[in-house]
């Protein structure tokens, strides 16, 4: 148990590092993209510089129409530089949004993968139950910190499985039906016990709890996939 907990803590530590490095990689890639993009954008003052050269190289333009043309060119340069500045702001906002979206998507994917792995581990190793209390008088079952109110038939089925788990036995459907009904096992139908198991799983409600807690052993029958020491019958 200690070895598995050490392995689990190592996996959690490695997973946390992978998430951190993944986020750092996403931010670094987008930051590099932003730098290259801003470096390759045209200079906001390039057009004004060209207009200024036109003014300096054509100082002999003195007519009203020519002066008006130069003024229009100067205004166009100013408008061009302002447009580039607004483009830079828009690009910066979009890059920040893309960074947040990618980081969020990456974290969500990691969380989903982690949950799927934990679900697979639970299904493979069985439900980790620290305490199972069956109260026949109250028709109640407590699994760790979860309490279930069941029908008397479902409680009896679970109690039979619990007693069999304490004795380290695997019960067939016919054996379950015989123990509950008090009849001879040879006179009981396998399907009747399987129906009781199905109703018990339905009564527990939580599919994960029901499917993992009540284990079906191929060609043998049914058993509780928990440690016998945690079972308490009242």
N, C-alpha and C positions, 0 to 999 in steps of 0.2 A: 504493500500500500504506500509505503514511504517512497519507494522507487518510482511508482507511477506519479506521485505528487511532485517529485523532483523533476520528472520529465515534463509534466504539465506546466510547472513554473518556468522551465527552460523554454518551452514552446511559446508561452505567453510573452516572455522576455524577447525572444526572437521575433515574434509577431509584432510587438510594439516597435522594435528597431526597424523592421521592414516598413511599417506604416510611416515612421518618421522619415526614413530615407526616401521613401516614395514621394512624400509631400515635398521634401527638399528638392528632389529631382524635378518634380513638376514645376515648382517655383523657379528653379534655376534655368530650366529650358525656356519657360515663358519670359524670364528676365533677359536671357540672351537674345531671344527673338525680338523683344522690345528694343534692346540696345541696337541690334543690327537694323531694325526697321527705322528707328529715329535717325541713325547715322546716314541711312540712304535716302531719307526724305530731302527734297530740295531745300536750300537755305531760304528762310522767309525774306531775307533782305537782298536776295540775288536779283530779283526783278528791279528793285529800287536802284541797285548798283548799275544795272544796265541803263536805266533811265537817266541816271546821273551822268553816265558816260556820254549819252546822247546830248545832254545839255552842254557838257564841256566840249565835245567835238563839233557841235553845231552852234557856236556862239553867234554866228552871223544871221541866225534865223530871227528876224525882227518884226515880220509882219504879224498882224493880229491873228490870222488863221494859224500860222506856224506856232505862235506862242500858245494859242488855245490847244493845239495838238500836243504840245509838250506838257501842258497842264493835265490833259486827259491821261497821258502816259504816266505822269507822276501819281495821279489818283488811282490809276489801275494798279501800279506797283504797291501802293498802300493797301488796296483791297486784297491783292494777292497775298501779301504778307499776313494780313489779318485772317484770311481764309486758311492759310497753312497753320497758323497758331490754333485756330478752332479744330482743324483736323488732328493736330497733335493731342489736344485735350480729349477728343472723341476716341482716338486710338488708345490713349492711356486708360480711359474708363473701360473700354471694351477688353483690354488686356487684364485689368483688375477683375472684371466680371468673369472672364474666361478662367483666370487663376482660381477664383473662389469656386466656380462651377466644377472644374476638374478636381480640385482638392476634395470637395464634397462628394463627388462621384467616386473618387478613389477610396475615401473612407467608408462610404456605404458599401462598395464592393467588398472591401476587406471585412467589414462587419458581417455581411451575408455569407462570405466564405467561412468565417470563423464559426458562425452559428450552424452552418451546414456540417462542418467538421464535428462540432460538439454534439449535434443531433446524431451523426453517424456513430460517434463514440458511445453515446448513451444507448443506442440501439444495439451496438456490438457488445458492450460490456454489461448492459443491464442497468436498471434504475438504481441510483445510489440512495438507498433508504436507510436512514439512521434509526427510525422507529416506525413500527406498524402496530397499531392498537386496534383491535376488533372488539367492539362492545355490542354483544348480542341483545342485551336488554334495551339499549337505546337505538338499535339498528344503525349504528354509526361506525365509520372507519376513519382513523386518523393516519395519514401517511406523511411523515415529517411534520410540516406545518400546514398541511392541507387536510381538511375534514370533509368527509362525504356522508350524506344521509342516503342510505340504501333501503331497498325493500327487504323484508325478512328472508326471502328466498335468496337474494343476492348476498346477504350477510352470511347465510348458512353455506353457500357455495365458497365464499372467500375463506370462511372458517375451516372448512374441510381441506381446502388447498393449503392453508397455514399449518394445520396439524400434520398434513402429509409432508410439508417442507421441513417441519421440526424433526420428523422421522426420516428425512432425506428420501422420500418416496416420490415417484411420478405416477399420477393417477390417470387412468383412462376415463373416457366419458361414461362408460358403464359403471366403473368403480365410483365415480362421483355421484351418479344417480342412485346407486345402491346405498351409499353411506347416508345420503340425505333422506331417501324414501324409506330406508330400513328393510328393503327387499334383498333377495339374493342377487348377487352380481350377474349370475347367468340369466336371470329373468329380466335384466335391465337392458335397455337399448343404448348403444353408443351415441346415437343422435340426440337422445334426451340429455345426456351430460354435456354434449357440445352446445346444445341450446342454452343450458344453464350458464356455461362459460360466456357465450355471446351476450346473454342478458346482463351478466355481471360487468362485462366490458362496457356495454351501453350505459349501465347505471353509473359507472365511474365517470363517464362523460368525456374526460380528457383522453383523447385518442393515444397520445404519447404515453401517458401513465398506464392506460389499460393494456396497450399492446406490449409494452416493455415489462410491466410488472407481472403479467400473467403470460408466461412463456409456453409456447407450443413446441413440444419435443417430437420430432418426426417419428412416427410409428410407435410411439410410446405413450403419449398422453399430454397432460398439462402439469405445470408446476409454477411456483412463485420464484422469480429470478432474484431473490434477495437472501441475505444471511439469516439463518434460522435464529440467531441470537437476538435479533431486533424485533422478533414477533412477540406480541403480548395479547393473550386471549382473555376476555372477561365474560 
